[in-house]
Amino acid sequence: MSFIEIKRVISLLRKIQFEKIVSYSLIALVSLAASLILVMENGNIRAAFAFVIVLAVVLITFFRVDWGFYIFFGMVLLFDQFGIPGFDPITYNVHYFWNLKQIPYIPHFSAGVMNPLELQLLLLFISWFMAVSSRRRNKVQGVYNWGIALIFLTAVAASLAYGMKNGGEFLRALWEVRAFFYLGFVFFLVPQIIQTKEQIRILLWIAIFMMTIKAIQGILRYVSQGFSFGIYTCLTNHEDPVFMNVLFIFLIGLILYNQKNRQRTAMLWLLVPMLLGYMAGQRRAAVAGFIVSLGAFFVLLPGEKRRMLLKAMVPILGLFVVYSAVFWNDSGRLGLPVQMIKSGIFDTSKSESGERYDSNLYRVEEDYDLAVTIRHSALKGIGFGNKYEQPLILPPIPFPLRDWIPHNEILWVMVKMGVIGFFVFALFMDMVVFKGVTVFHEIDDPYLKAVCAAVIIAVINQMVVSYFDLQLTFYRNMIFLGTLAGFLPTISAVGKQGKKDVVTINQRPIEEAVAGDPRSMR
């Protein structure tokens, strides 16, 4: 063995020894810190465990910011912003969306007005900024429609300030606008972190896995109630069926573009439990969103793919028509899906629809109140933090922000931000769809086409659902939507690069022939 080789071996051993020392020291420090927390908090194991998890997330995020974003996205989809009365799952008791001062298992401090989600977003930004500054990651990717996005966020901030000026309640206003700022932040951040096809694929795996868990939660609750809904109107979070809509469209896209990959296989195997979980959600707004989304997807597709989809849908639609005719007046388990659609489209009696009749009536009265408020404050709106008018006094419901946030959150935007703010909001959403359609037709990669279609549908689906239900103010919805919208620059860059490579390969023989290369004449 030469002297140089011996020197390399010694250097490698020193490196291994150093890594061991660092690892053991870190383990010792974490153990010591967790033990101190146990002593100071009188044996609070949850607080000590939370500390270890937080430290692990911080270290992983600084080591690989994209891994940190995978964890963030998974936590947003897994944990519940709102609980379902009667159930006490760990996915809610983590209190990931609560302000720090409200979380019962960590030391209380009155200044803890941020929540773990916001701290994780800040961590991601700092980690990305440090990576760019240290040239570990020096590619800053452009953000589509960034000017319109900034104008929209500025309009939200202006409406917040206007609402405070007119006597609005700041805490109520914070509940109203937080989700919009999450949407904007993630919309700008995702293109800087997620820049490869593989990273997009991983995030979609996370979405599939987490929505499967949420579907299984709903199924288990249905079983625990004796294969019925019991006293409950829904057994999953309101948002979960909305996310599933996008995954269903993504699956259809993979099938149409003949992508026989693991994600398609996994979703086909998981389709039955996911559909059962979808039904456990009992969200008529999600059903409406899927119907409109499927129609929009049909229009988006080129002629050949459109015919393929139509050919597959005709027998399915025929079976559904027969099923609907048989169970049109059946309110039992088998008739549940058609009753959801029936009560959402037609004016049914209270005896036919039960609680859905009261829900429909409540929404009609609520929309009237919103229309009156818009008429009185059409240009600027009333600003965030202020109650909308109630010429028709609404019956009480178990929602503390009822007088600030209505079910119809499309009209709510106009109520709070006026015609000007609503125009900016609609322009931002429309531009995301427009850019998505442009990218969809520019790229040839079949997998990325399916992803791009899912992005476009996610926006349309969200707008439809938000017309009927509380969705624009839900944190999970806006982060999910912002993440998917943030895919577009990466889809475009990767798709165009792949297209360029194909063109280069195809053109090579021609170029060689022009140059007189005899190999091209064989």
C-alpha positions in Angstrom: 0.0 0.0 0.0 1.4 3.4 -1.0 1.9 6.3 1.3 -1.0 8.2 -0.5 -3.4 5.3 0.0 -2.5 5.1 3.7 -3.1 8.8 4.0 -6.5 8.4 2.4 -7.4 5.6 4.8 -6.4 7.6 7.8 -8.4 10.6 6.5 -11.5 8.4 6.0 -11.1 6.9 9.5 -10.9 10.4 11.0 -14.0 11.4 9.2 -15.9 8.4 10.4 -14.7 9.0 13.9 -15.7 12.7 13.7 -19.2 11.8 12.4 -19.6 9.2 15.3 -18.6 11.8 17.9 -21.1 14.4 16.4 -23.9 11.7 16.3 -23.3 10.5 19.8 -23.1 14.1 21.1 -26.3 15.0 19.4 -28.1 12.0 20.8 -26.8 12.8 24.3 -27.9 16.5 24.0 -31.4 15.5 22.8 -31.8 12.9 25.5 -30.7 15.5 28.1 -33.1 18.1 26.8 -36.0 15.7 26.7 -35.2 14.6 30.3 -35.2 18.2 31.4 -38.5 18.8 29.8 -40.0 15.8 31.5 -38.8 17.1 34.9 -39.9 20.7 34.3 -43.3 19.6 33.0 -44.0 17.0 35.7 -43.6 14.0 33.5 -45.3 15.4 30.4 -44.3 12.7 27.9 -46.1 14.4 25.0 -44.1 17.6 25.5 -40.8 15.7 25.5 -41.8 13.7 22.4 -42.9 16.9 20.7 -39.5 18.4 21.4 -37.7 15.4 19.8 -40.0 15.5 16.7 -39.5 19.3 16.3 -35.7 19.0 16.5 -35.7 16.1 14.0 -37.8 18.2 11.6 -35.5 21.2 12.0 -32.4 19.1 11.3 -33.9 17.4 8.3 -35.1 20.7 6.8 -31.7 22.3 7.1 -30.0 19.2 5.7 -32.5 18.9 2.7 -35.1 21.6 2.3 -37.1 19.5 -0.1 -37.3 16.7 2.5 -38.5 19.4 4.9 -41.2 20.4 2.5 -42.3 16.7 2.1 -42.8 16.5 5.9 -44.7 19.8 5.9 -47.0 18.8 3.1 -47.7 15.4 4.7 -48.4 17.0 8.1 -50.9 19.5 6.5 -52.8 16.6 4.8 -52.7 14.3 7.8 -53.6 16.5 10.7 -57.1 18.0 11.2 -57.7 21.7 11.5 -61.2 21.1 12.9 -62.4 18.1 15.0 -65.5 16.1 14.5 -67.6 16.1 17.7 -67.7 12.6 19.2 -64.3 11.5 17.9 -60.9 12.1 19.4 -58.2 11.1 16.9 -54.6 11.8 17.4 -54.6 13.6 14.0 -56.6 16.4 15.7 -55.1 16.2 19.2 -51.7 17.1 17.9 -53.2 20.6 17.4 -50.9 21.4 14.5 -53.1 24.3 13.4 -53.5 25.8 16.9 -51.6 28.8 18.2 -48.8 27.8 20.5 -50.3 29.4 23.6 -53.4 27.2 23.1 -51.7 23.8 22.8 -52.2 22.1 26.1 -49.2 19.7 26.1 -46.4 22.4 25.7 -45.3 25.0 28.2 -47.7 28.0 28.1 -46.5 31.4 27.1 -48.9 34.3 26.2 -46.8 35.5 23.3 -47.3 32.2 21.4 -49.6 33.6 18.7 -48.0 31.7 15.9 -49.0 28.1 15.2 -46.7 25.1 14.3 -47.7 25.4 10.7 -46.4 29.0 10.5 -43.2 28.1 12.3 -42.6 25.3 9.8 -43.2 27.7 6.8 -40.7 30.1 8.3 -38.2 27.2 8.8 -38.6 26.2 5.2 -38.0 29.8 4.0 -34.9 30.2 6.2 -33.5 26.9 5.1 -34.1 27.6 1.4 -32.6 31.1 1.8 -29.5 29.7 3.5 -29.1 27.1 0.8 -29.3 29.7 -2.0 -26.9 32.1 -0.1 -24.3 29.3 0.4 -24.7 28.2 -3.2 -25.8 24.7 -2.2 -28.8 25.5 -4.2 -28.3 28.4 -6.6 -31.2 28.1 -9.0 -34.0 30.6 -8.3 -37.0 29.6 -10.5 -39.4 32.1 -11.8 -43.0 32.2 -10.5 -45.8 32.4 -13.0 -48.2 35.4 -12.6 -46.2 36.6 -9.6 -47.3 40.2 -10.2 -51.0 39.3 -10.1 -50.3 37.1 -7.0 -48.7 40.1 -5.2 -51.5 42.4 -6.2 -54.0 39.8 -4.8 -52.1 39.5 -1.5 -51.8 43.3 -1.3 -55.6 43.6 -1.8 -56.2 41.1 1.0 -53.9 43.2 3.3 -55.6 46.4 2.3 -59.1 44.9 3.1 -57.7 43.8 6.4 -56.5 47.3 7.2 -59.8 48.7 6.0 -61.7 46.3 8.2 -59.7 47.3 11.2 -60.2 51.0 10.5 -64.0 50.4 10.4 -64.1 48.7 13.8 -63.4 45.1 12.8 -62.2 42.5 15.3 -58.5 41.7 14.7 -58.6 38.0 15.9 -61.7 37.3 13.8 -60.0 39.0 10.8 -56.9 36.9 11.4 -59.0 33.7 11.1 -60.4 35.1 7.8 -57.2 36.0 6.0 -54.6 33.6 7.3 -55.4 30.9 4.7 -55.0 33.4 1.8 -51.5 34.3 3.0 -50.6 30.7 3.3 -51.7 30.2 -0.3 -49.6 33.1 -1.5 -46.5 32.1 0.5 -46.6 28.5 -0.7 -47.3 29.6 -4.2 -44.0 31.5 -4.3 -42.0 29.0 -2.3 -42.8 25.7 -4.0 -41.1 26.5 -7.4 -37.9 27.3 -5.5 -37.9 24.0 -3.6 -39.7 21.6 -6.0 -37.7 21.6 -9.3 -37.7 18.1 -10.6 -40.2 15.6 -11.9 -39.2 13.2 -9.1 -39.9 15.7 -6.4 -43.4 16.3 -7.8 -43.9 12.5 -7.9 -42.9 12.2 -4.2 -45.4 14.9 -3.2 -48.2 13.1 -5.1 -47.2 9.9 -3.3 -47.6 11.7 0.0 -51.1 13.0 -1.1 -52.2 9.5 -2.1 -50.9 8.0 1.2 -52.4 10.7 3.4 -55.8 10.7 1.7 -55.9 6.9 2.1 -55.3 7.3 5.8 -58.2 9.9 6.0 -60.4 7.6 4.0 -59.7 4.7 6.4 -60.5 7.0 9.3 -63.9 7.6 7.9 -64.6 3.9 7.1 -63.6 2.9 10.7 -65.9 5.6 12.1 -68.7 4.3 9.9 -68.1 0.8 11.1 -68.0 1.9 14.8 -71.4 3.4 14.4 -72.9 0.1 13.4 -72.4 0.6 9.6 -74.4 3.9 9.8 -73.8 7.6 10.3 -75.6 7.5 13.7 -76.1 11.0 14.9 -73.3 12.4 12.7 -73.7 14.3 9.4 -70.1 13.4 8.3 -67.3 11.2 9.4 -64.3 12.8 7.8 -63.0 16.4 7.6 -64.9 18.6 5.1 -61.7 19.1 3.1 -60.7 15.5 2.5 -63.3 14.7 -0.3 -62.2 17.9 -2.0 -58.6 16.6 -2.1 -59.8 13.2 -3.3 -61.5 14.9 -6.3 -58.1 16.0 -7.5 -56.6 12.6 -7.0 -59.5 10.9 -8.9 -58.8 13.3 -11.9 -55.1 12.5 -11.7 -55.8 8.8 -11.8 -58.1 9.3 -14.9 -55.3 11.3 -16.5 -52.7 8.5 -15.9 -55.1 6.0 -17.4 -55.9 8.2 -20.5 -52.2 8.9 -21.1 -51.3 5.2 -20.6 -49.0 5.7 -17.7 -48.6 2.2 -16.2 -46.6 3.3 -13.2 -46.7 2.5 -9.5 -48.9 5.5 -8.7 -51.6 4.4 -11.1 -51.4 0.8 -9.7 -51.6 2.0 -6.1 -54.6 4.2 -6.7 -56.5 1.5 -8.6 -55.9 -0.8 -5.6 -56.9 2.0 -3.2 -59.9 3.2 -5.2 -62.5 1.2 -3.3 -61.4 2.3 0.2 -61.0 5.9 -1.1 -64.5 5.9 -2.5 -65.9 4.6 0.7 -64.0 7.3 2.6 -65.3 9.8 0.1 -68.9 8.8 0.9 -68.2 8.9 4.6 -67.4 12.6 4.1 -71.0 13.3 3.1 -69.9 16.5 1.2 -72.5 17.4 -1.4 -70.2 20.4 -2.3 -67.4 17.9 -3.1 -69.7 15.9 -5.4 -70.7 19.1 -7.2 -67.0 20.0 -7.5 -66.2 16.6 -9.0 -69.0 16.8 -11.6 -67.8 20.2 -12.7 -64.2 19.1 -12.6 -64.9 16.1 -14.7 -66.6 18.3 -17.3 -63.7 20.8 -17.3 -61.2 17.9 -17.7 -63.2 16.6 -20.6 -63.0 20.1 -22.3 -59.2 20.3 -21.6 -58.4 17.0 -23.3 -57.5 16.8 -27.0 -59.9 15.1 -29.3 -58.5 11.6 -29.2 -58.3 11.5 -25.4 -61.8 13.1 -25.1 -63.3 10.2 -27.2 -61.5 7.7 -25.0 -62.9 9.3 -21.8 -66.4 9.5 -23.3 -66.3 5.9 -24.4 -65.4 4.8 -20.8 -67.9 7.2 -19.2 -71.0 6.2 -21.2 -71.4 2.7 -19.6 -70.6 4.1 -16.2 -73.1 6.9 -16.7 -75.7 4.3 -17.9 -75.2 2.2 -14.8 -75.5 5.3 -12.6 -78.8 6.3 -14.3 -80.2 2.8 -13.6 -79.0 2.9 -10.0 -80.5 6.4 -9.5 -83.9 5.3 -10.9 -84.0 2.3 -8.6 -82.9 4.1 -5.4 -84.3 7.6 -6.1 -86.6 7.5 -3.1 -84.6 5.1 -0.9 -83.0 6.8 2.1 -81.2 3.7 3.3 -77.5 2.8 3.0 -77.7 1.8 -0.7 -79.6 5.0 -1.7 -77.2 7.4 0.2 -75.1 8.5 -2.8 -78.1 9.4 -4.9 -79.9 11.1 -2.0 -76.8 13.4 -1.6 -77.0 14.4 -5.3 -80.8 14.7 -5.3 -80.9 17.0 -2.3 -78.2 19.2 -3.8 -79.9 19.7 -7.1 -83.6 19.5 -6.5 -85.9 21.2 -4.0 -86.9 18.3 -1.8 -89.2 18.2 1.1 -88.0 18.0 4.7 -89.4 14.5 5.0 -87.3 13.4 2.0 -84.0 15.2 2.9 -84.1 15.6 6.7 -81.2 17.7 7.9 -80.1 18.5 4.3 -83.4 20.4 3.9 -82.5 22.6 6.8 -79.0 23.0 5.5 -80.3 24.1 2.1 -82.7 26.6 3.6 -80.0 28.0 5.9 -77.8 28.6 2.9 -80.6 30.4 0.9 -81.2 32.8 3.8 -77.5 33.3 4.3 -77.0 34.1 0.6 -79.7 36.7 0.8 -77.9 38.4 3.7 -74.7 38.4 1.8 -76.4 39.9 -1.3 -77.8 42.7 0.9 -74.4 43.4 2.4 -72.8 43.5 -1.0 -75.4 46.0 -2.2 -74.7 48.3 0.7 -70.8 48.1 0.3 -70.3 47.1 -3.3 -67.1 48.9 -4.2 -64.8 48.4 -1.2 -66.6 45.8 0.8 -66.9 45.8 4.6 -63.3 44.7 5.2 -62.1 41.7 7.2 -63.1 41.4 10.9 -66.6 42.9 10.4 -69.8 41.0 10.5 -72.0 40.7 7.4 -75.5 42.1 7.7 -78.4 39.8 8.7 -81.7 41.3 7.6 -82.8 37.7 7.9 -81.6 36.5 11.3 -79.9 33.2 10.9 -80.6 30.3 13.3 -77.6 29.4 15.6 -75.1 26.8 14.4 -72.1 25.4 16.2 -69.6 27.7 14.4 -68.2 30.6 16.4 -67.3 32.6 13.2 -70.8 32.2 11.7 -71.4 36.0 11.6 -68.1 36.6 9.9 -67.6 33.7 7.6 -70.6 32.3 5.7 -70.8 29.0 3.8 -70.7 30.7 0.3 -67.1 31.9 0.4 -67.2 33.2 -3.2 -69.8 35.8 -2.2 -67.8 36.2 1.1 -64.8 37.5 -0.9 -67.0 40.1 -2.5 -68.6 41.0 0.9 -65.2 41.5 2.5 -63.1 42.9 -0.4 -65.8 44.5 -2.6 -66.0 44.4 -6.4 -62.4 45.6 -6.8 -60.9 42.9 -4.5 -63.1 40.2 -5.9 -61.9 41.1 -9.4 -58.3 40.7 -8.3 -59.1 37.4 -6.5 -60.8 36.0 -9.6 -58.0 37.3 -11.9 -55.4 35.4 -9.9 -57.4 32.2 -9.9 -58.2 32.5 -13.6 -54.6 33.2 -14.5 -53.4 30.1 -12.7 -56.0 28.1 -14.8 -55.0 29.9 -18.0 -51.3 29.3 -17.4 -52.0 25.7 -16.5 -53.8 25.2 -19.8 -51.0 26.8 -21.7 -48.4 24.5 -20.0 -50.6 21.5 -20.6 -50.6 22.0 -24.3 -46.9 22.9 -24.5 -45.5 19.7 -22.9 -45.5 16.1 -24.3 -44.5 14.2 -21.2 -47.6 12.0 -20.4 -47.0 11.9 -16.6 -46.5 15.6 -16.4 -49.7 16.1 -18.5 -51.7 14.2 -16.0 -50.1 16.2 -13.1 -50.8 19.5 -15.0 -54.4 18.5 -15.6 -54.8 17.8 -11.8 -53.4 21.3 -11.1 -55.9 23.0 -13.4 -58.8 20.9 -11.9 -57.6 21.7 -8.4 -58.4 25.4 -8.9 -61.7 24.8 -10.6 -62.7 22.2 -8.0 -61.8 24.6 -5.2 -63.9 27.4 -6.6 -67.0 25.2 -7.1 -66.7 23.8 -3.6 -66.1 27.2 -2.1 -69.4 28.4 -3.6 -71.3 25.9 -1.4 -69.1 25.4 1.6 -66.5 26.9 4.0 -63.3 26.2 2.1 -61.3 29.3 1.2 -60.6 30.0 4.9 -59.5 26.4 5.6 -55.7 26.2 6.0 -55.3 22.8 4.5 -57.2 23.7 1.3 -55.2 26.8 0.6 -51.8 25.0 1.2 -52.8 22.1 -1.0 -54.0 24.5 -3.7 -50.9 26.7 -3.4 -48.6 23.6 -3.6 -50.2 22.3 -6.8 -50.3 25.7 -8.4 -46.6 26.1 -7.5 -45.9 23.0 -9.6 -46.5 24.8 -12.9 -43.1 26.5 -13.4 -41.4 23.1 -12.7 -43.8 21.2 -15.0 -43.1 23.7 -17.7 -39.3 23.7 -17.3 -39.0 19.9 -17.0 -41.5 19.3 -19.8 -39.9 21.7 -22.2 -36.4 20.3 -21.4 -37.6 16.8 -22.1 -39.2 18.0 -25.4 -35.9 19.7 -26.4 -33.9 16.5 -25.7 -36.3 14.5 -27.9 -36.1 17.0 -30.7 -32.3 17.0 -30.5 -32.1 13.2 -30.7 -34.6 13.1 -33.6 -32.7 15.8 -35.6 -29.3 14.3 -35.2 -29.3 12.0 -38.3 -30.5 15.0 -40.5 -27.8 17.2 -39.2 -25.2 14.5 -39.8 -26.5 13.9 -43.3 -26.2 17.6 -44.0 -22.6 17.5 -42.7 -21.9 14.6 -45.0 -21.5 12.0 -42.4 -21.7 8.6 -44.3 -23.1 6.9 -41.2 -26.4 8.7 -41.8 -26.8 7.2 -45.3 -26.8 3.6 -44.0 
